[in-house]
Amino acid sequence: MSQYLDFEKPIAQIAQRAADYRAAGDEAGARHAEGAARRLLAETYARLTPWQKTMVARHPQRPHFTDTVKALVADFMPLAGDRAYGEDEAIIGGIGTLRGQNIPVVVIGHEKGSDTASRVKHNFGMGRPEGYRKAARLVELAGRFNVPVITLADSAGAYPGVDGEARGQAEAIARATAAFLAAPVPIIAAITGEGMSGGAIGIAAADRVIMFEHAVYAVISPEGCASILWRTAEKGQNRAADAAEAMKVTAADCKALGVIDTIVPEPLGGAHRDPQAAIASLAMAIAAELQPLLAKSPQQLIRDRRAKYLAMGRTL
């Protein structure tokens, strides 16, 4: 059963009416109400605000890393630890074979968890320093064995706790970013939900960056931006909505700004309504982006990647 977001309440009411009709044996009424709900869903998602897209990107039923890897990669073997401190469950990485392509790949991504126990285990997808050092280790491993890298970014940000800072959170993210930029193999990064702050860019400095239609990507969360700009909790959600609008967090905005390369369409009503269809769409986009990169030499990959990021933000 889909969990409806606040702005979806009118859709939920019509869907409930359809269920009531069906329970009463009125199949014609149920079908009519379902059609009305679907039309309203299409109209609503055609005009989502940046703040509404942020809520969709955070939906707990969106496909997570483990869901996506099961569908994308055969014989996935997790590789744990940063060889310095320990294992981080928020960032998972490993090696397997890309389905349909028969290409070995290293896959790295954030895992938020799907219930209370798993969310606690995976620290809600907020990576600690050892997670980013693990990501750097795996990218360097991929370079040694000439294996392409695919990353799936979905995090509210890197873990901001004292223990993370004590173990060098900023340095770990910087090291991971540098490892990605220097890798002599093709890298594709997918923003699948929230791509927030260094927590996302630490695994998303890639040759090609693709992004789900209703994902968001920014240097900070809208709430964090609002607290810095307005320094008040008054009208907190409205301020966050204002910040989301100003920050240009949506896939369309990021594509227009040159921050991402490709927008991956989602099923009607968001990836959480049909995770398998969303993952299939993502798989097609990854395959399409990967093939041209495989023809490039290591030197050309590094040179083009450097040029890509140096060009961002230029006005002349």
C-alpha positions in Angstrom: 0.0 0.0 0.0 1.4 3.4 -1.0 2.0 6.0 1.7 0.5 9.2 0.6 2.4 12.5 1.1 0.7 15.6 2.5 0.2 17.2 -0.9 -1.4 13.9 -2.2 -4.3 13.9 0.2 -6.9 14.7 -2.5 -5.6 11.7 -4.4 -5.7 9.5 -1.3 -9.4 10.5 -0.7 -10.4 9.4 -4.3 -8.4 6.2 -4.0 -10.2 5.4 -0.7 -13.5 6.1 -2.4 -12.5 3.5 -5.1 -11.7 1.0 -2.4 -15.1 1.6 -0.7 -16.9 1.1 -4.0 -15.1 -2.2 -4.6 -15.8 -3.4 -1.1 -19.5 -2.6 -1.7 -19.4 -4.6 -4.9 -19.7 -1.6 -7.2 -17.0 -2.4 -9.7 -18.0 0.3 -12.2 -17.9 2.9 -9.5 -14.5 1.6 -8.4 -13.0 1.8 -11.9 -14.4 5.3 -12.4 -12.9 6.5 -9.1 -9.5 4.8 -9.9 -9.5 6.6 -13.3 -10.2 9.9 -11.5 -7.4 9.3 -9.0 -4.9 8.5 -11.8 -5.8 11.6 -13.7 -5.4 13.7 -10.6 -2.1 12.0 -9.9 -0.8 12.8 -13.4 -1.9 16.5 -13.0 -0.3 16.8 -9.6 3.0 15.3 -10.6 3.2 17.4 -13.8 3.4 20.6 -11.6 5.3 19.6 -8.5 7.2 22.4 -6.7 10.8 21.9 -5.7 9.7 21.3 -2.1 7.2 18.7 -3.2 9.9 17.0 -5.2 12.1 17.0 -2.1 9.3 15.1 -0.2 9.0 12.6 -3.1 12.8 12.1 -3.1 12.6 11.3 0.6 9.7 8.9 0.3 10.5 5.8 2.5 9.2 3.4 -0.2 11.5 4.6 -3.0 13.9 1.9 -4.2 17.1 1.8 -2.1 20.6 0.6 -2.9 20.0 -3.0 -2.0 16.8 -3.1 -4.1 18.5 -1.6 -7.1 21.7 -3.7 -6.9 19.6 -6.9 -6.9 18.1 -5.9 -10.2 21.1 -4.3 -11.8 24.0 -6.6 -10.8 24.4 -10.4 -10.9 26.6 -12.1 -8.3 27.1 -9.0 -6.3 29.9 -9.5 -3.7 30.1 -6.8 -1.0 33.6 -5.6 -0.1 33.8 -4.2 3.5 36.0 -2.0 5.5 38.3 0.9 4.8 41.5 -0.9 6.0 42.0 1.8 8.5 39.2 1.9 11.1 36.3 -0.3 10.3 33.2 -0.9 8.3 30.5 1.7 7.6 27.0 0.3 6.9 25.7 3.5 5.4 27.8 3.2 2.3 27.8 -0.2 0.7 30.2 -1.3 -2.1 31.1 -4.4 -4.0 31.7 -6.0 -7.3 29.5 -8.0 -9.7 28.4 -8.3 -13.3 26.1 -5.7 -14.9 23.0 -7.6 -16.0 22.3 -7.6 -19.8 25.8 -6.2 -20.5 28.0 -9.0 -19.1 30.4 -6.4 -17.9 32.1 -6.6 -14.5 31.4 -3.4 -12.4 32.2 -2.0 -9.0 29.0 -0.6 -7.4 29.0 1.8 -4.5 26.1 3.6 -2.9 24.2 4.8 0.1 21.7 2.5 1.9 19.1 4.2 4.0 17.3 1.1 5.2 13.6 0.2 4.8 12.4 -0.3 8.4 13.4 1.0 11.9 16.0 -1.7 12.5 17.7 -1.4 9.1 17.6 2.4 9.2 19.4 2.4 12.5 21.9 -0.3 11.2 22.6 1.8 8.0 22.6 5.1 10.0 19.8 6.4 7.7 22.2 6.5 4.8 24.6 9.1 6.4 28.1 7.9 5.7 30.9 8.1 8.3 34.6 8.7 7.4 35.3 5.0 7.0 32.5 4.8 4.4 34.1 7.4 2.2 37.5 5.8 2.7 36.0 2.5 1.7 34.6 4.2 -1.4 38.0 5.6 -2.3 39.6 2.1 -1.8 37.1 0.5 -4.1 37.5 3.1 -6.8 41.3 2.6 -6.6 40.7 -1.2 -6.8 38.5 -0.7 -9.9 41.3 1.3 -11.5 43.8 -1.4 -10.9 41.6 -4.1 -12.5 40.1 -1.8 -15.2 36.6 -2.2 -14.0 33.9 0.5 -14.5 32.3 2.1 -11.5 28.6 2.8 -10.9 27.5 4.8 -7.9 24.0 5.4 -6.4 23.8 8.5 -4.3 20.9 8.8 -1.8 21.8 10.6 1.4 20.6 13.5 3.4 24.3 14.2 3.9 27.4 12.8 5.6 27.1 11.9 9.3 27.6 15.1 11.3 28.4 13.5 14.7 31.4 14.2 16.9 32.9 10.8 16.3 32.7 11.3 12.6 34.5 14.6 12.8 37.1 13.1 15.2 37.9 10.5 12.5 38.3 13.1 9.8 35.0 13.3 8.0 36.0 16.2 5.7 39.3 14.7 4.8 37.7 11.4 4.0 35.1 13.0 1.7 37.9 15.0 0.0 40.0 11.8 -0.5 37.0 10.0 -2.0 36.3 12.8 -4.4 39.9 13.0 -5.4 40.0 9.2 -6.0 36.9 9.4 -8.2 38.3 12.3 -10.2 41.6 10.5 -10.8 40.2 7.1 -11.6 41.3 5.7 -15.0 38.0 3.9 -15.6 34.5 4.9 -16.6 32.3 6.2 -13.7 28.6 6.7 -13.8 26.9 8.3 -10.8 23.1 8.1 -10.3 21.3 10.5 -8.0 18.4 8.2 -7.0 16.8 10.1 -4.1 18.5 12.8 -2.0 21.9 14.0 -3.2 22.8 16.3 -0.4 26.1 18.0 0.3 29.5 16.3 0.4 27.7 13.2 1.5 26.6 12.8 -2.1 29.5 14.4 -4.1 31.9 12.1 -2.2 30.7 9.3 -4.4 29.3 11.3 -7.4 32.3 12.9 -9.1 31.7 11.0 -12.3 32.1 11.0 -16.1 28.3 11.0 -16.4 25.8 12.0 -13.7 22.3 10.8 -14.2 19.4 11.7 -12.0 15.9 10.4 -11.3 13.1 12.7 -12.4 11.9 13.4 -8.8 15.3 13.2 -7.1 17.0 16.3 -5.6 20.6 17.4 -5.7 22.1 20.3 -3.7 25.0 21.5 -1.5 22.7 21.4 1.6 19.2 20.4 2.5 16.5 23.0 2.0 15.9 23.0 5.8 19.6 23.6 6.4 19.7 26.4 3.9 16.7 28.0 5.5 18.2 27.9 8.9 21.3 29.6 7.7 19.6 32.3 5.6 16.7 33.2 7.9 18.0 31.9 11.3 14.6 31.1 12.5 12.3 28.1 13.0 9.2 30.3 12.3 7.3 29.0 9.4 10.0 26.4 9.1 8.5 24.3 6.3 7.5 27.4 4.3 11.0 28.7 4.6 12.4 25.3 3.5 10.1 25.5 0.5 11.4 28.9 -0.3 15.0 27.6 0.0 14.2 24.6 -2.2 12.9 27.0 -4.9 15.9 29.3 -4.7 18.5 26.5 -4.6 17.4 24.9 -7.9 17.4 21.4 -6.4 15.3 19.6 -9.1 16.6 17.4 -11.9 15.4 19.9 -14.5 17.3 22.7 -12.7 20.5 20.6 -12.4 20.3 19.7 -16.1 19.9 23.3 -17.1 22.8 24.3 -14.9 25.0 21.5 -16.4 25.4 19.8 -13.0 23.9 16.5 -14.3 23.8 15.0 -17.8 20.7 13.0 -18.0 17.2 12.9 -16.4 15.8 9.4 -15.8 12.0 9.2 -16.0 10.1 7.7 -13.1 6.8 5.9 -13.2 3.6 8.0 -12.8 3.5 9.2 -9.2 7.2 8.6 -8.4 9.6 5.6 -8.2 8.0 4.5 -4.9 4.7 3.6 -6.7 6.5 1.1 -9.0 10.1 0.5 -7.9 10.7 -2.3 -10.4 9.8 0.0 -13.3 11.9 2.8 -11.9 14.9 0.4 -11.6 14.4 -0.8 -15.1 14.4 2.7 -16.4 17.6 3.4 -14.4 19.3 0.3 -15.8 18.6 1.4 -19.4 20.0 4.8 -18.7 23.2 3.4 -17.1 23.7 1.0 -20.1 23.2 3.9 -22.6 25.7 6.1 -20.7 28.3 3.4 -20.2 28.8 2.2 -23.7 30.5 5.4 -25.1 32.7 5.6 -22.1 34.1 2.1 -22.6 35.6 3.2 -25.9 37.7 6.0 -24.2 41.3 5.6 -23.0 42.2 6.1 -19.4 43.9 9.3 -20.2 40.9 10.6 -22.2 38.5 9.7 -19.4 40.6 11.6 -16.8 41.1 14.6 -19.1 37.4 14.9 -20.0 36.3 14.4 -16.4 38.6 17.2 -15.3 37.3 19.5 -18.1 33.7 18.7 -17.1 34.1 19.8 -13.5 36.3 22.8 -14.3 33.6 24.1 -16.7 30.8 24.1 -14.0 29.9 27.6 -12.9 31.8 29.4 -15.7 30.0 32.4 -17.0 32.4 33.4 -19.8 
